Amino acid sequence: MLAFRPWGFAWLSLSITSPVLAAEPTAWGEGMMVKVHPDGTSAGTTTEVRLTAARNEFVSFQVALHGGDTGLKAVHARLPALEGPATLTGPDVTLYRQTYLVTRRATVPGQPVGRWPDGLVPDTDEVAHEPRNAFPFDVPAREARALWVDVHVPEDAPPGEYAGTVTVEAEGGFQRQVTARLTVVDARMPSTASLSSAFPLSPSQVCLAHLGRLACTSAELQPLLVRYQQLALEHRLTLPRLLPRGSWPPVWGDFDATWGPSMDGTAPTRLTGARMTSLEYEGPFTPGDLADFTGHMRERGWLDRAHARIGDEPPFGTPFEQIRDTGTLVRQAAPGLRTMVTTNSFQLKYYAMEPLVDIVVPLVNHLDGTEAPFVGDQRATYADFLSRPGAELWTYQSCMSHGCGPGILVPENRPGAGWPSYMVDRPSAKARAMEWLTFLFGGTGELYYETAMMLPTAWSDQFHFNGNGDGTLFYPGTPQVIGGQTHVPVASMRLKLIRQGMQDYEWLKAVSDAGDPAFARQVARELIPNAWQVPDDGAAFDAARLRLVQRYQELLQGNPSAPRMGGEPVPMPLEPQVPGGPGDSGGQGDAGGCGAAPGVSMAGVLLWAAWALGRPRGRRSAPRGLDS
């Protein structure tokens, strides 16, 4: 044994005197579904990302950086172009610096509190096309940062293989490169989303965030609202309310000059021809005003996209009696103007609202829930309503998915499970899921209650209705914050993820329309078994999308005359329901998140009572009191 001791001492001596190698700064490629946190993110080694897209589709990826033991100073990045059968460059390639929202309370218990990536400061903004202050920035030692990269494939880009290199440089000679390889397939995504949307924007919050006051003149406010609408259209979404409250009736000539381009598809967006898919009536419910609005919508060819919200979240938002009175008035004074109510199938039928409603918008929690009577897929309960010509089913999510007030816990929201969510401190997959579920439910539109609720404090605080980011999807791009000369909206990562969900819907619809709806449903259902079991695995969403892309190509190769992406929809039959199984409910609807009817569960009543007591007066889904 003594013979081994010198070797042992020699090893010990070497371990003590040898210098510890410092971790060097580095950069690597990531997909869009990873949230790169400043703390706890380990340095990666991937130098290449692979992307697949149709013509006129956006694809995104990230370039992550780690400061190592020394940090990085004055980081710059550039991606001049992607080269292939054509050159993708200029406005079709945008780099962003990710910013971090500091959360102080978690949306869902167990989620980390601290810095979450969300705001995206552009190198050159998408609306005014001005250079902004995305670069340079620093990466502190032992922390991570990330860039977001958007690539829009022009609608005339030839199919084929493209490649481009993101070069990242910093002081001291640091340089790293990440290569993006893009396969453009032979398909063209429509500029106007096939899935309608209504994501309202509060004009007063825009005014306060950009100009520091609640009241703005029309000359001040309208250019801002037009820019927000443009950025929404670039993300395949529609802001359906266009006027501050109290400004009714509009001067139709001015209205058309301002909003006609967004309605007609002539606004200057990269999605050429993109049109708003909804426009909400905002005037008083009087026969003359309704008739005037409806007549102008019909004259301009916009009536099929206009609607009147005759009630919201009854009975807490709007009494059922008021919905019936308002619906009757609209039917009489404004024939042809669609009506919308946020409620569920049980309330719709029990309170005899079906003849007065064209668009029913239930909570996702009521379409595939966990508590009676909403356990399982509820699509079949809407079959009678949807059999009427012109009737539509839209979907929406709300704070009911994470609990609308302190102490209201939603047990389904746990790691690896949970409802779709547009909250900052939830996995990226949760923000991409809603459109997949809307497809599974046979929905034709999506409603979200607000996009600028906390816009004035968006850079520092978005906690609202017990969630970080509830009702806020934009950031105010003021020159003081992002540089440049022009006030513009700034996108959140969640807005990008919602756009990806909207594009996923196009692939689901394309496969279904081209002849294989069963495959589209199978892929979606394998990805999301239930609405309350959205996986956290972002890679699973990417893999499911690629299965759809491949199947669409196979369908067209097998049948060149099959309907192409962006064509007229092919009706999708509902899956048969088994008595006693999902969708077979034996009573009126539990309030859960949308009001009460006879037969509700006590748990639902208590949950709603707690939520109602904690909410401000007025309608949650439409913070229009801010616009008075």
C-alpha positions in Angstrom: 0.0 0.0 0.0 2.9 2.4 0.7 3.9 2.2 -2.9 0.7 4.0 -4.0 1.0 6.9 -1.6 3.4 9.1 -3.7 0.9 8.9 -6.6 -1.9 10.0 -4.3 0.1 12.9 -3.0 1.1 13.9 -6.6 -2.6 13.9 -7.7 -3.6 16.0 -4.7 -0.8 18.5 -5.3 -1.8 18.8 -8.9 -5.5 19.4 -8.0 -4.5 22.2 -5.6 -2.0 24.1 -7.8 -3.7 23.8 -11.2 -5.7 26.9 -12.1 -9.5 26.5 -12.5 -10.5 27.1 -16.1 -13.0 30.0 -16.4 -16.3 29.5 -18.2 -16.2 31.5 -21.4 -19.1 33.5 -22.8 -20.9 31.8 -25.6 -24.0 32.0 -27.9 -26.2 29.2 -29.3 -29.4 28.6 -31.2 -32.8 27.8 -29.6 -36.2 27.2 -31.0 -39.0 29.6 -30.3 -40.6 27.5 -27.6 -37.9 27.8 -25.0 -38.0 30.7 -22.4 -34.4 31.7 -21.8 -34.3 32.9 -18.2 -31.5 35.1 -17.0 -30.8 32.8 -14.0 -30.5 29.1 -14.2 -30.0 28.8 -18.0 -27.0 26.7 -18.8 -24.9 27.5 -21.8 -25.8 25.6 -24.9 -23.7 24.4 -27.9 -26.2 24.3 -30.8 -24.9 26.3 -33.7 -27.7 25.6 -36.1 -31.5 25.8 -36.1 -33.8 24.2 -38.6 -37.1 25.8 -39.7 -40.0 24.9 -42.1 -42.5 27.3 -43.4 -45.1 27.9 -46.2 -44.9 31.0 -48.3 -46.4 34.0 -46.5 -45.8 32.4 -43.1 -43.7 33.7 -40.2 -41.1 31.5 -38.5 -39.2 32.4 -35.4 -36.1 31.2 -33.4 -33.8 32.5 -30.7 -30.2 33.1 -30.2 -29.2 32.7 -26.6 -26.1 34.1 -24.9 -24.4 33.3 -21.6 -22.0 35.6 -20.0 -19.7 32.9 -18.6 -17.5 34.1 -15.8 -16.6 37.4 -17.4 -19.8 38.7 -19.0 -20.2 40.4 -22.4 -20.1 44.1 -23.2 -21.8 45.9 -26.1 -23.4 42.9 -27.8 -24.5 43.4 -31.4 -26.2 40.9 -33.7 -27.0 40.9 -37.4 -28.7 38.5 -39.9 -28.3 40.2 -43.3 -30.4 37.6 -45.3 -31.4 34.1 -45.9 -30.1 32.9 -49.2 -31.6 30.2 -51.4 -33.8 30.2 -54.5 -34.4 33.9 -53.6 -33.0 36.3 -51.0 -35.1 36.9 -47.9 -33.9 40.2 -46.4 -35.0 43.7 -45.4 -38.3 43.9 -43.6 -38.8 40.1 -43.9 -36.0 39.6 -41.3 -36.3 41.2 -37.9 -34.1 40.8 -34.8 -35.3 41.7 -31.3 -33.7 42.0 -27.9 -35.7 40.3 -25.3 -36.6 42.2 -22.1 -37.6 40.8 -18.8 -40.7 41.4 -16.7 -40.0 41.1 -13.0 -42.9 39.2 -11.4 -43.5 39.6 -7.7 -46.4 37.2 -7.4 -46.7 34.0 -9.3 -49.7 33.5 -11.6 -49.8 29.8 -10.6 -48.4 28.6 -7.3 -45.1 27.0 -7.7 -43.9 29.0 -10.7 -40.7 31.0 -10.1 -41.0 34.7 -9.2 -38.5 37.1 -10.8 -37.4 37.9 -14.3 -39.4 36.4 -17.2 -38.6 37.1 -20.9 -41.5 38.7 -22.7 -41.0 42.2 -24.3 -39.3 42.3 -27.7 -37.5 45.5 -28.6 -36.9 45.5 -32.4 -33.6 46.4 -34.1 -35.8 48.0 -36.8 -39.5 48.2 -35.9 -42.2 46.6 -38.1 -44.5 49.6 -38.3 -42.5 52.9 -38.7 -39.4 51.0 -40.0 -37.1 53.1 -37.7 -33.9 51.9 -36.1 -34.5 51.2 -32.4 -32.1 50.5 -29.5 -32.2 46.7 -29.5 -28.4 46.9 -29.7 -26.0 47.1 -28.0 -26.6 45.5 -24.7 -24.6 43.7 -22.0 -24.8 40.2 -20.7 -23.7 40.1 -17.0 -21.3 37.4 -15.8 -23.1 34.1 -15.0 -26.4 35.2 -16.6 -28.1 34.5 -19.8 -29.9 36.7 -22.4 -31.6 36.1 -25.7 -32.4 37.5 -29.1 -35.6 36.7 -30.9 -35.6 36.4 -34.7 -38.6 36.6 -37.0 -38.4 35.5 -40.6 -41.4 36.2 -42.9 -41.3 34.1 -46.1 -42.6 36.4 -49.0 -45.6 35.0 -50.8 -43.7 34.8 -54.0 -40.6 33.0 -52.6 -39.8 29.9 -54.5 -40.0 26.6 -52.5 -36.6 25.2 -51.6 -33.7 25.4 -49.1 -32.6 28.7 -47.6 -29.8 29.5 -45.1 -28.6 32.5 -43.2 -26.1 33.2 -40.4 -26.7 35.3 -37.3 -23.5 36.8 -36.2 -23.1 37.9 -32.6 -20.3 40.2 -31.6 -19.1 41.9 -28.4 -16.2 43.8 -27.0 -12.9 42.0 -26.7 -13.1 40.2 -30.0 -16.1 37.9 -29.0 -17.8 36.5 -32.1 -20.2 33.6 -32.4 -22.4 32.5 -35.3 -25.7 30.6 -35.5 -26.9 29.3 -38.8 -30.6 29.2 -39.6 -31.7 26.6 -42.3 -35.2 27.2 -43.7 -37.2 24.8 -45.8 -39.9 26.6 -47.7 -42.6 24.2 -48.8 -45.0 24.5 -51.8 -47.9 26.1 -50.0 -49.1 29.6 -49.4 -50.6 30.7 -46.2 -53.4 33.3 -46.5 -52.7 36.8 -45.3 -56.1 37.1 -43.6 -56.5 34.6 -40.8 -59.0 31.8 -41.4 -59.8 31.9 -37.7 -61.6 35.1 -36.9 -60.5 37.0 -33.8 -61.6 39.9 -31.6 -58.8 41.1 -29.2 -60.0 44.5 -28.1 -57.6 47.4 -27.3 -58.4 50.2 -24.8 -57.8 53.6 -26.5 -57.5 55.3 -23.2 -54.8 53.0 -22.0 -52.9 53.6 -25.3 -53.2 57.3 -24.7 -52.0 57.1 -21.1 -49.1 54.8 -22.0 -47.8 56.9 -24.9 -48.8 60.5 -24.0 -49.2 60.3 -20.2 -52.9 61.2 -20.0 -56.3 59.4 -20.3 -57.8 61.9 -22.8 -56.2 62.5 -26.2 -57.5 64.3 -29.2 -58.5 62.3 -32.2 -55.5 63.6 -34.1 -53.2 62.3 -31.4 -54.9 59.0 -30.8 -55.9 57.7 -34.3 -52.3 57.3 -35.6 -51.4 55.3 -32.5 -54.5 53.0 -32.9 -53.7 52.5 -36.6 -50.2 51.4 -35.7 -51.5 49.0 -33.1 -54.0 47.6 -35.6 -51.2 47.1 -38.2 -49.0 45.2 -35.7 -52.0 43.1 -34.7 -52.7 42.2 -38.4 -49.0 41.2 -38.8 -49.7 38.8 -36.0 -52.9 37.5 -37.7 -55.1 39.1 -35.0 -57.8 41.8 -35.1 -58.5 44.6 -32.7 -62.3 45.0 -33.2 -62.9 48.3 -31.3 -61.7 51.3 -33.1 -63.1 54.3 -31.3 -62.8 55.9 -27.8 -66.0 55.6 -25.9 -68.3 58.6 -26.2 -67.3 59.4 -29.8 -70.4 57.9 -31.4 -71.7 58.3 -34.1 -68.5 58.5 -36.1 -68.2 60.7 -39.2 -68.3 57.9 -41.7 -66.0 59.6 -44.2 -63.3 60.0 -41.5 -63.9 56.5 -40.2 -63.5 55.0 -43.7 -60.4 56.9 -44.4 -58.8 55.8 -41.2 -60.0 52.2 -41.0 -60.9 51.3 -44.5 -57.4 50.1 -45.3 -57.4 47.6 -42.4 -60.9 46.4 -43.3 -60.2 46.2 -47.1 -56.7 44.7 -46.9 -54.8 47.7 -48.2 -52.9 48.5 -44.9 -49.1 48.4 -45.3 -48.5 45.1 -43.7 -46.0 42.4 -44.7 -49.0 40.1 -45.0 -50.3 41.6 -48.2 -54.0 41.9 -48.2 -54.5 41.2 -44.5 -58.0 42.3 -43.4 -59.6 42.7 -40.1 -61.8 39.7 -39.3 -64.2 41.4 -36.9 -65.6 44.9 -36.1 -67.6 45.5 -33.0 -70.5 47.9 -32.8 -69.7 50.5 -30.1 -72.6 52.8 -30.2 -75.7 53.1 -28.0 -78.3 50.4 -28.5 -81.0 52.7 -30.1 -82.9 51.8 -33.3 -81.5 54.8 -35.2 -77.8 54.2 -34.3 -78.0 50.5 -35.0 -79.7 51.0 -38.3 -77.1 53.7 -39.3 -74.2 51.4 -38.4 -75.6 48.4 -40.1 -76.4 50.4 -43.3 -72.9 51.7 -43.6 -71.4 48.2 -42.9 -73.6 46.8 -45.7 -72.7 49.6 -48.1 -69.0 49.0 -47.6 -69.2 45.2 -47.8 -68.2 44.8 -44.1 -71.4 43.6 -42.6 -70.3 39.9 -42.6 -67.5 40.8 -40.2 -69.4 43.2 -38.0 -71.1 42.2 -34.8 -72.9 43.6 -31.7 -72.0 42.3 -28.3 -75.4 42.1 -26.7 -74.3 40.6 -23.5 -71.2 39.5 -21.5 -70.8 36.8 -18.9 -74.4 36.6 -17.8 -75.8 37.0 -15.2 -72.9 38.8 -13.5 -71.9 40.9 -16.5 -75.3 41.3 -18.2 -78.7 40.1 -16.9 -80.4 37.6 -19.1 -83.4 39.9 -19.4 -81.2 42.7 -20.8 -79.7 40.3 -23.3 -83.1 39.3 -24.5 -84.2 42.9 -24.8 -81.1 44.0 -26.6 -81.1 41.0 -28.9 -84.7 41.6 -29.9 -83.9 45.3 -30.6 -81.0 44.4 -32.8 -83.0 41.8 -34.7 -85.7 44.4 -35.4 -83.6 47.6 -36.0 -80.5 46.1 -37.6 -81.3 42.9 -39.6 -78.1 41.3 -40.8 -76.0 42.5 -37.9 -74.6 39.5 -36.1 -75.0 39.3 -32.3 -72.5 37.9 -29.8 -72.8 36.7 -26.2 -70.2 35.1 -24.0 -72.0 32.2 -22.4 -72.3 28.4 -22.6 -74.7 26.1 -24.4 -76.7 25.3 -21.3 -77.4 28.9 -20.4 -78.0 29.7 -24.1 -80.8 27.1 -24.3 -82.2 27.3 -20.7 -82.8 31.1 -21.0 -84.1 30.9 -24.6 -81.4 33.1 -26.1 -80.7 30.9 -29.1 -82.9 32.7 -31.6 -81.3 36.1 -30.6 -77.6 35.0 -30.8 -75.4 34.4 -33.8 -72.0 34.0 -32.2 -71.8 32.1 -28.9 -68.5 32.4 -27.0 -68.0 30.0 -24.2 -65.0 29.8 -21.9 -62.6 27.0 -22.8 -63.2 25.7 -19.3 -66.9 25.1 -20.4 -66.0 23.4 -23.6 -63.9 20.6 -22.1 -63.9 20.9 -18.3 -63.2 19.1 -15.1 -66.3 19.8 -13.1 -69.9 18.7 -13.8 -71.8 19.4 -16.0 -68.8 20.4 -18.2 -66.7 17.2 -17.8 -65.4 16.1 -21.2 -65.8 17.5 -24.7 -69.0 19.6 -24.9 -69.1 20.3 -28.6 -72.1 18.1 -29.1 -74.2 20.4 -26.8 -73.8 23.2 -29.4 -75.0 21.0 -32.3 -78.6 22.3 -32.3 -77.5 25.9 -32.1 -74.9 25.5 -34.9 -77.4 23.9 -37.2 -79.0 27.3 -37.7 -77.6 29.1 -40.8 -75.0 31.7 -39.8 -74.6 30.5 -36.2 -71.0 30.3 -35.0 -69.0 29.0 -32.1 -66.1 31.1 -30.9 -63.8 30.4 -27.9 -62.1 32.4 -25.2 -59.9 32.0 -22.2 -59.9 34.0 -19.0 -58.6 34.3 -15.5 -60.8 31.3 -14.7 -57.9 29.2 -16.0 -55.6 30.3 -13.2 -58.0 31.7 -10.6 -59.3 35.3 -10.8 -58.5 36.4 -7.3 -56.1 35.7 -4.4 -56.7 32.4 -2.8 -58.7 30.9 -5.7 -56.6 27.9 -6.7 -57.2 26.0 -9.9 -55.8 22.6 -9.3 -55.5 21.8 -13.0 -52.7 24.3 -13.4 -49.7 22.3 -12.3 -46.5 21.4 -14.2 -47.2 19.3 -17.2 -50.9 20.1 -17.2 -53.1 23.2 -17.1 -55.3 25.3 -19.4 -54.2 27.4 -22.2 -52.7 30.7 -20.8 -51.6 34.1 -22.1 -49.7 34.8 -18.8 -46.1 35.8 -18.9 -45.0 33.3 -16.2 -46.4 30.2 -17.9 -44.6 27.9 -20.4 -44.6 29.0 -24.0 -46.7 26.0 -25.0 -49.6 27.3 -23.0 -49.8 30.5 -25.2 -49.8 28.5 -28.4 -52.5 26.0 -27.5 -55.8 27.9 -27.7 -56.0 27.8 -31.5 -55.4 24.0 -31.5 -58.3 23.6 -29.1 -60.5 26.0 -31.1 -60.0 23.7 -34.1 -60.9 20.6 -32.1 -64.1 22.3 -30.8 -65.1 23.3 -34.4 -64.8 27.0 -33.5 -64.5 29.7 -36.1 -63.2 32.5 -34.0 -61.5 33.5 -30.8 -62.2 36.3 -28.3 -59.8 37.7 -25.8 -61.1 40.4 -23.4 -58.3 43.0 -23.7 -54.7 43.6 -25.0 -53.7 46.8 -23.3 -55.1 46.6 -19.8 -51.8 47.3 -18.1 -50.1 49.0 -21.0 -49.0 52.1 -19.1 -47.0 50.0 -16.7 -46.3 47.1 -19.0 -42.5 47.3 -18.8 -42.6 47.0 -15.0 -45.9 45.5 -13.8 -48.6 43.5 -15.6 -50.3 41.8 -12.7 -54.0 41.9 -13.1 -56.9 39.5 -12.3 -54.4 37.4 -10.3 -52.1 36.8 -13.3 -49.0 38.4 -14.8 -50.0 39.7 -18.2 -53.7 39.1 -18.0 -55.2 41.5 -20.6 -51.9 42.9 -21.8 -50.2 41.6 -25.0 -48.4 44.8 -26.1 -45.8 47.1 -24.7 -45.7 50.8 -25.4 -42.8 51.6 -27.7 -42.1 55.1 -26.7 -39.0 56.8 -28.1 -37.8 57.3 -24.5 -37.8 53.5 -24.0 -36.9 52.0 -27.4 -35.3 54.9 -29.2 -36.3 56.2 -32.6 -38.7 59.1 -33.3 -42.2 57.5 -33.7 -44.4 56.0 -31.0 -45.1 52.4 -31.9 -46.5 49.2 -30.3 -44.0 46.6 -29.2 -44.9 42.9 -29.4 -44.6 40.5 -26.5 -43.3 37.0 -26.9 -46.8 35.9 -26.1 -48.1 37.7 -29.1 -45.6 35.9 -31.3 -46.7 32.6 -29.7 -50.4 33.4 -30.4 -49.5 34.1 -34.0 -47.8 30.7 -34.2 -51.0 29.2 -32.9 -53.0 31.0 -35.5 -50.6 29.6 -38.1 -50.9 26.1 -36.7 -54.7 26.5 -37.1 -54.1 27.2 -40.8 -52.2 23.9 -41.1 -54.9 22.0 -39.2 -57.5 23.5 -41.5 -55.4 22.9 -44.6 -55.0 19.2 -43.9 -58.7 18.9 -43.0 -59.9 20.7 -46.2 -57.5 18.7 -48.4 -59.2 15.5 -47.4 -58.0 14.2 -44.1 -59.9 15.8 -41.2 -59.4 12.7 -39.1 -55.6 13.0 -39.3 -55.8 16.7 -38.3 -58.0 15.9 -35.3 -55.8 13.0 -34.4 -52.6 15.1 -34.3 -54.3 17.8 -32.3 -55.9 15.4 -29.8 -52.6 13.5 -29.3 -50.9 16.8 -28.6 -53.6 18.0 -26.2 -55.7 15.2 -24.7 -58.0 17.6 -22.9 -58.3 21.4 -22.7 -57.0 21.3 -19.2 -54.0 19.1 -20.1 -51.9 21.4 -22.4 -48.4 20.0 -22.3 -45.5 22.2 -21.2 -43.3 20.6 -23.9 -42.9 23.1 -26.7 -41.0 20.6 -28.9 -44.2 18.5 -29.0 -46.0 21.4 -30.7 -43.3 21.8 -33.3 -43.3 18.1 -34.0 -47.1 18.1 -34.4 -47.0 21.0 -36.8 -44.4 19.2 -38.9 -46.6 16.2 -39.1 -49.4 18.4 -40.5 -47.0 20.0 -43.0 -45.9 16.6 -44.3 -49.4 15.3 -44.5 -50.6 18.3 -46.4 -47.9 17.8 -49.0 -48.8 14.1 -49.3 -52.5 14.9 -49.8 -51.7 17.4 -52.6 -49.3 14.9 -54.3 -52.0 12.2 -54.2 -54.7 14.6 -55.4 -53.5 17.8 -57.2 -57.1 19.0 -57.4 -57.5 18.9 -53.6 -58.5 22.2 -51.9 -55.4 24.4 -51.3 -54.5 26.2 -48.1 -56.5 29.4 -47.7 -59.4 28.2 -49.7 -63.1 27.9 -48.7 -63.6 25.8 -45.5 -64.9 22.3 -45.7 -67.4 21.6 -42.9 -65.9 19.4 -40.2 -68.4 16.9 -38.7 -68.6 16.6 -34.9 -67.3 13.4 -33.4 -70.2 11.2 -32.2 -70.9 11.4 -28.5 -71.4 8.4 -26.3 -74.4 8.7 -23.8 -72.9 9.3 -20.4 -69.5 10.0 -21.9 -67.8 13.3 -22.8 -70.3 15.9 -23.9 -73.3 14.2 -22.3 -74.5 16.4 -19.5 -77.7 16.1 -17.7 -78.5 19.6 -16.4 -78.1 23.3 -16.9 -74.7 24.9 -17.0 -72.6 25.5 -13.9 -71.5 29.1 -13.8 -67.8 28.3 -13.5 -66.8 31.4 -15.4 -69.8 32.6 -17.2 -72.8 33.0 -15.0 -75.2 30.6 -13.4 -78.3 28.6 -14.3 -80.5 26.3 -12.2 -78.7 23.1 -11.3 -75.2 24.7 -10.8 -72.8 23.0 -8.4 -72.2 24.7 -5.0 -68.4 24.7 -5.8 -69.1 26.7 -8.9 -71.2 29.2 -7.1 -68.6 29.7 -4.4 -65.9 30.0 -6.9 -67.8 32.6 -8.8 -68.8 34.5 -5.7 -65.2 34.8 -4.6 -64.2 36.0 -8.1 -67.1 38.4 -8.4 -66.3 40.0 -5.0 -62.7 40.6 -6.0 -63.4 42.1 -9.5 -63.8 45.8 -10.1 -67.3 47.1 -11.0 -68.0 46.8 -14.7 -67.4 44.2 -17.3 -64.1 42.3 -17.2 -64.1 41.5 -20.9 -64.5 45.0 -22.0 -62.7 47.7 -19.9 -64.6 50.4 -21.7 -65.1 52.4 -18.5 -61.5 53.5 -19.0 -62.6 55.1 -22.3 -65.2 57.4 -21.0 
